Structure formats: structure tokens, C-alpha cells
Amino acid sequence: MADKLRVSAFEVREALGQLVQEGAVSGQWHPQIGFTGMVDIHLSPLEEGPQKAWTEAMRNAGMADDDIKSLKPCAAVLEGLTPSEMTRLASGLLALRERQAQHNGERRYRVSARYLLGSSKALDHLPSSALCTFGIDMERFPKAPAYIMVAGPKSPHQVILVENPQAFEEGVKARLEDTAWIATQGYGLARNGDAFGRQLVRLVEDDDLVPLVRAGSPPSLEQLLSHDRLFFWGDLDPAGLDIFMRLKKRNYSPLR
């Protein structure tokens, strides 16, 4: 579950424990070790309203029965849309499927805004599995690049991955001539302080990273992440250790 959700195992256990106490799932909860055992989920019946409105909207857009079946899961994220907007969305999906080859390699947010109600985020919010079954190849449209802040000399003696951008700034101010720094900053940065570490992991796991130089003239990001002396600076708690282990799994040099 942690891998699929791209969060830490610690967060998953905490969330499952809370759901057990709320009665939303069945399982065993221990204050010391968290959730254990099999997950038995109690699902509420799906409300007929949104599903019915979305099905009707797809029919109004001229979709075939197989297409309607493929896109039914989208109803769960369409709350608040009017019937007219749902019909326009369905028409946009049909047009995108037909013309997707024309936009091969175009950024996803541009494609989304062009076809789906003018929203740059709609394509990412719709269930990707449903879109795939419908016939839209999401791999054609790369996501917006993620930006990551770096600093340091051209040939650093050591590289430090920093969980907290405030700590990154303190490291830069220290002006250690032999040290390069990497931290999340700028575009895509979660404003919640507790999310900095998770943001760092997601960015470093991303294959489409654009480094922004905060200070100095550090080498390429690829060189920094493959340095022989690569360190992680984060909190010494279960969540921090989980972030460290996820970074270490990325097969970088011996992360310490």
C-alpha cells in the first residue's frame, strides 16, 4: 500500500490504525506497533446520484456502452459538476482519445486544459486505470517537470540530501566549501512542514527533475545523486527513518 500510494509505511500504519478505531476497517491495532493483520474494509453503497448523472452525460456525448462502462469509475471524482459540464467532459475525453497521437510528448497539463473543461489538472484527477481502459494512453503526455534546489561547489567532497528546506538554507549559509546540498524548493513544494521529507522522496524518485542552483556551481544532478559520499539529513523518528530507507532503495551510492 505504501508503494502504491507513494507514502511511507509508517503513514499507512497510522492511517489504518485510525480507521480501525473509527470502525471503517476491521483489523488489530496495538499502540506500540500499530496496525497488524488483514484489512477488512466496510464499503458504503455507492450513491446513485453522481453515477447516474455521469452515465447520462456520457450517453448524451454519444459514447458507446463499452466506453461508458470503462469510464464509470470517474463518477467518484466529479462531485460538484453540473450535468452540462459532465457532458462537455465526456465529449472532451472522446476528442482526446481520437486526437491523442497529435499531442504525443506534449505536457499533460496543456493537453488537459485543451480538452477537459479548460482545467490543467483534470487529466491527473481522473482514474488513470479507467482512462487506459477507455483508450487514452497517459504515457504519451509527460507530467510537468519537478524542480529541486541544489547548491555547492563544482567538485564537492560530499553531498547532503536535506529533508527540510530551512535546514538547506542554513547549510548554504554555512558556506562549507567541500559540500553540495539538495533540497525540495520552489515548484511543487508542499507548504505543510511535515510533508517536506515525503516531497523530497517523491522528487528524487522522479525521472523528470529540473535542478535550480541556489548557490555555487554544483555538478549535474545525476553526478550529485551518484556521489560516493551521499548523506541524508532528516528527523530521527519512524517517519524520518522511512524516508531514509526509501531514498536508499533508489540504488544511489551508499547513502548514509
VENHUFEN-V428018 format. One record per residue. N is the residue number from 0. PHI is phi in radians with two decimals (none if undefined). PSI is psi in whole degrees, 0 to 359 (* if undefined). Layout:
BEGIN
N:PHI:PSI ; N:PHI:PSI
END
This chain:
BEGIN
0:none:320 ; 1:-1.09:318 ; 2:-1.13:317 ; 3:-1.17:322 ; 4:-1.50:349 ; 5:1.04:43 ; 6:-2.24:177 ; 7:-1.39:155 ; 8:-1.09:327 ; 9:-1.04:315 ; 10:-1.13:321 ; 11:-1.11:315 ; 12:-1.11:319 ; 13:-1.11:317 ; 14:-1.14:317 ; 15:-1.11:321 ; 16:-1.07:319 ; 17:-1.15:321 ; 18:-1.17:325 ; 19:-1.08:314 ; 20:-1.16:333 ; 21:-1.48:351 ; 22:1.44:11 ; 23:-1.37:332 ; 24:-2.35:158 ; 25:-1.77:143 ; 26:2.94:190 ; 27:-1.96:135 ; 28:-2.19:123 ; 29:-2.10:127 ; 30:-0.96:330 ; 31:-1.47:323 ; 32:-2.03:357 ; 33:1.45:212 ; 34:-1.46:138 ; 35:-2.41:162 ; 36:1.65:184 ; 37:-1.34:152 ; 38:-1.70:120 ; 39:-1.99:107 ; 40:-1.65:135 ; 41:-1.74:101 ; 42:-1.54:135 ; 43:-1.41:150 ; 44:-1.02:139 ; 45:-1.17:132 ; 46:-1.11:137 ; 47:-1.29:329 ; 48:-0.94:295 ; 49:-1.04:320 ; 50:-1.13:318 ; 51:-1.15:317 ; 52:-1.13:320 ; 53:-1.20:319 ; 54:-1.08:317 ; 55:-1.13:321 ; 56:-1.12:320 ; 57:-1.16:323 ; 58:-1.15:320 ; 59:-1.11:332 ; 60:-1.43:355 ; 61:1.56:23 ; 62:-1.34:147 ; 63:-1.33:162 ; 64:-1.02:320 ; 65:-1.11:322 ; 66:-1.17:319 ; 67:-1.06:318 ; 68:-1.11:321 ; 69:-1.13:322 ; 70:-1.69:3 ; 71:-0.97:323 ; 72:-1.05:342 ; 73:-1.15:338 ; 74:-1.00:329 ; 75:-1.12:339 ; 76:-1.98:14 ; 77:-1.86:14 ; 78:-1.04:134 ; 79:1.74:344 ; 80:-1.38:143 ; 81:-1.36:162 ; 82:-0.95:322 ; 83:-1.13:318 ; 84:-1.15:322 ; 85:-1.09:320 ; 86:-1.14:319 ; 87:-1.12:322 ; 88:-1.12:315 ; 89:-1.08:318 ; 90:-1.11:321 ; 91:-1.12:321 ; 92:-1.13:320 ; 93:-1.09:315 ; 94:-1.13:320 ; 95:-1.13:318 ; 96:-1.05:320 ; 97:-1.22:325 ; 98:-1.89:10 ; 99:-1.03:328 ; 100:-1.11:331 ; 101:-1.19:339 ; 102:-1.95:20 ; 103:-1.02:125 ; 104:1.55:353 ; 105:-1.35:144 ; 106:-1.02:141 ; 107:-1.06:320 ; 108:-1.14:329 ; 109:-1.26:317 ; 110:-1.10:316 ; 111:-1.05:313 ; 112:-1.14:329 ; 113:-1.22:323 ; 114:-1.94:335 ; 115:-2.03:81 ; 116:1.03:23 ; 117:1.25:12 ; 118:-1.69:124 ; 119:-1.31:347 ; 120:-1.83:349 ; 121:-1.02:318 ; 122:-1.13:327 ; 123:-1.36:335 ; 124:-1.42:334 ; 125:-1.31:145 ; 126:-1.04:120 ; 127:-1.11:326 ; 128:-1.14:322 ; 129:-1.17:318 ; 130:-1.12:322 ; 131:-1.13:315 ; 132:-1.10:324 ; 133:-1.18:332 ; 134:2.06:11 ; 135:-1.71:122 ; 136:-1.56:100 ; 137:-1.16:338 ; 138:-1.19:344 ; 139:-1.17:332 ; 140:-1.98:99 ; 141:-1.15:149 ; 142:-1.25:168 ; 143:-1.09:144 ; 144:-1.14:148 ; 145:-1.68:141 ; 146:-1.86:141 ; 147:-2.36:138 ; 148:-1.55:135 ; 149:-2.29:157 ; 150:-2.72:155 ; 151:2.38:180 ; 152:-1.39:173 ; 153:-1.18:324 ; 154:-2.23:78 ; 155:-1.25:149 ; 156:-1.40:335 ; 157:-2.66:157 ; 158:-2.23:135 ; 159:-2.13:120 ; 160:-1.44:124 ; 161:-1.93:125 ; 162:-1.25:326 ; 163:-1.96:122 ; 164:-1.11:334 ; 165:-1.18:320 ; 166:-1.14:324 ; 167:-1.02:314 ; 168:-1.09:320 ; 169:-1.12:323 ; 170:-1.13:318 ; 171:-1.11:318 ; 172:-1.15:333 ; 173:-1.17:340 ; 174:0.95:49 ; 175:-1.35:113 ; 176:-1.18:341 ; 177:-1.84:9 ; 178:-2.11:135 ; 179:-1.89:150 ; 180:-2.21:146 ; 181:-2.33:129 ; 182:-2.65:156 ; 183:-1.27:139 ; 184:-2.92:152 ; 185:1.36:223 ; 186:-0.99:132 ; 187:1.45:0 ; 188:-1.29:125 ; 189:-1.19:135 ; 190:-1.41:342 ; 191:-1.29:121 ; 192:-0.98:327 ; 193:-1.22:346 ; 194:-1.69:358 ; 195:-1.02:314 ; 196:-1.08:315 ; 197:-1.11:322 ; 198:-1.10:320 ; 199:-1.06:315 ; 200:-1.07:314 ; 201:-1.09:319 ; 202:-1.18:315 ; 203:-1.16:330 ; 204:-1.32:344 ; 205:-1.32:141 ; 206:-1.54:353 ; 207:-2.07:69 ; 208:-1.82:138 ; 209:-2.05:113 ; 210:-1.38:139 ; 211:-1.99:126 ; 212:-1.47:116 ; 213:-1.43:322 ; 214:-2.82:152 ; 215:1.36:203 ; 216:-2.47:65 ; 217:-1.15:158 ; 218:-1.22:186 ; 219:-1.10:158 ; 220:-1.07:323 ; 221:-1.05:318 ; 222:-1.17:320 ; 223:-1.09:316 ; 224:-1.35:349 ; 225:-1.92:16 ; 226:-1.15:147 ; 227:-1.18:334 ; 228:-2.08:83 ; 229:-1.93:126 ; 230:-2.15:157 ; 231:-2.07:131 ; 232:-1.99:108 ; 233:-2.69:183 ; 234:-1.24:145 ; 235:-1.67:69 ; 236:-2.41:174 ; 237:-0.96:319 ; 238:-1.17:319 ; 239:-1.13:320 ; 240:-1.16:325 ; 241:-1.16:319 ; 242:-1.05:316 ; 243:-1.02:314 ; 244:-1.17:324 ; 245:-1.17:320 ; 246:-1.12:319 ; 247:-1.13:329 ; 248:-1.21:346 ; 249:-1.33:6 ; 250:1.11:31 ; 251:-1.33:177 ; 252:-0.99:170 ; 253:-0.94:95 ; 254:-1.29:134 ; 255:-2.25:*
END
